[in-house]
Amino acid sequence: MDHPDSGKEIKRTLRAEILAVRRGLPPDDAHKAAAELAGRALELPELAAARTVAAYVSVGGEPGTRALLDTLHARGTRVLLPVLLPDNDLDWAAYTGPGSLARVQHPGKMTLLEPSGPRLGPDAVLEADAVLLPGLAVDGRGTRLGRGGGSYDRVLARLERAGADPALVVLLYDAEVVAHVPGEAHDRPVRAVVTPSGVRRFD
């Protein structure tokens, strides 16, 4: 088992390395990767069968999700998007197309694109058949490395407390599937990772 301090240091180093690579990705490569990622994700049976998908709007150097959101919405899938709360927990609202997004600057944090419709409450995620998670890396056990803000740790804990078992899927670039991510007791492995080159499952 990882010593807690060494695990935190490995996570910090991994985060810094991956974020640096993302910042250096040329825009054309990022657009191409987003289109490929959407195509791969839409082939997932878990998304094809889902009535409700909890997703997110990519920001900065994250693998692009906009094409994926639009296709899911056009299919008639109910798409829930997060709204960041002051305590870093997440509320949710429905995505009804590009016009339903608003740019929101959170004090001391990055600017996010969030749904502008009625807030549905943090428990709305319990209705999701699949949850698309942002991340920075995943390893061969399905352990996901997040940004460290804890928002999705709360979401996953909420799902677990309620006995909900949606398909957990992380969206990454190919090089972000790594040999090892230090795990913690509360970590919940993802079911699959989607990258521009394909899908890898961990069930």
N, C-alpha and C positions, 0 to 999 in steps of 0.2 A: 504493500500500500504506500502511496506517496506521502511523505511528510507534508503537513499542511503548508508550511512556509515554502518548501521547494516546489510544490504544486502551484502555488500562487505565482512564484517567480517564473516558472515555465509558461504559465498562462499569459503573464504580462509580456514576456518576450515574444511569444507566438502572436499575440494581438498586435504588437508594434510592427513585427515583420510583415504580417498579412495586410495591415492597413497601409503600410508603405508601398507594397506592391499594387494594391488597389488604386492608390492615388496616382501611380505612374501609368495606369492602363490607358492607352490612347482611346479617345471617344469612339472611333470607328470600331475598334475591337470590342468595346463595351456594348455597343448597339448590336453587333453581330452575336455576341454571347447571350444577350437578352432574348433575341429571337430564337436562338437554339434552345435556350433554357425553357422558354414557354412551350416550344414544341415537345420537348422531352417530358415536362411536367404534365402536359395535357394528355399524354399517353398513359399516365398512371391510372389503373383501375379505381384506386381510392378517390381520385378526383372526378373521374367519369361518373361514378355512382353517387357522389356526394350531393346532398340537397343544399347543405350549408358548408361553406369553407371560410375559416378564419384566416386571413392573409395579412399582408402589410404592403405599404408603398415604399419601394426602395429609395434610398437617399444616398448622396455622395457616391462612393465607389462600389456600393453594394450591387450584386448581380441584379439586373433590371427586372422588375415585376409588372410593369404597366401593361405590356402586351398580354401577359397571363391573366391579369385582373379583367381586362376588357373582354377576352375570349370567354372566361368563366361567366361573366355577367351576360354576355350575348347568348350563351348556352341556356340561360335561365337559372343558373346556379345562384343561390343567395350568397353574396360575398360580404363578410364582416371585416371592417378595418379598425385598427386600434386608435384610440385617442389617449395620449399620455396625460396622466393625472399628476398633480403637484408632488405626490409621494412616490412617483415612479410606477405606480400600478397602472393598469390599462382598462379604460372604458372601451366600448365598441359602438360602431354605427354602421349602417348599411352603405355599400358602394353602389351608386346608381349611374355610374359613368364618369368620365373625366371632369365634367362640370360640377360634380359633387365634392371635389377636393378643394381644400383651402390651405394656403401656406400659413403655418403657425410657428412663431418664434417663441420657444420656451426659455424662460430666463436661465442663463448659464448653460444652456444646452443647444444642440443644433436645431436648425429650422427643419420642421417636418411637414409633409403633406398629410393632412388628416381629413376624414369625411366630415362634411358640414351638416349632415342630417341629424335627426333626433338621437340622443344618447340612449343606449339600450341597457347600460349597466355592466359592471365587470363580469357578472354571471352569464351574460349573453354568449360567451365563448363555449359554455357548456352545451349549446345547441349544435356546435360544429361537428360534422362527420370527419373532417380533416382540418388540421391546423398546419399552416405553412409558417415555418419559423425562420427568422433571420439568424445569421450566425457568421462566424469567422473561420471555423474549421470543424471537422468531424473526424473521428478515428474509426478503426475497423470494428469497434464494439458498438458504434452508434452514439458515442459520447460527443455531445456538441459543445463547442466553445462559443459563448456569447460575447457581447461587448463588455459585460461586467456591470451593467446598470441594474440588473436584477428584475427588470420588468417581466421577462418571460419566465423566470424562475417562479414568480408569483402566479402567472397564468397556469404553469404546469402543476404547481401545488394545488391550485383551485380545482383543476380537472381531477387530480388524484383524490382530493377530499370528497368530491362529489361522485366518485366511482365512474367518471366519464372516461371513455377509452377511444378518442378519435385517432385517426392515423396522423402521426407526427412526422412531418417531412421538412428537412432543411434544404435551402437553396444556396448553392455555393459555386465558385469557379473550380475547375478541375484540380488545380494545384492545392486546393484547400482541404482535400481529403488526405489526411496525414497519418503517420504511424501511431501517434499517441497523444491523447488529450488527458491531462490529469483529471480524475473523476472525484466527485464529492458524494457524500451519503444521499443528498437530496436529488442528485442528477437522475433524470429519466431519459433513457436512450430513445433516439428517434427510430422510426421504422424504416426510413429510406432517406438517401441524399440524392438530389437531382443536380447535375452539373450540365454544362453545354454539351458534353460528349456522351452523357447517358445517365442511367439510374443504377444506384447500388442499394441493395436491401440488407437490412440487418435482422429480419425476423428469424 
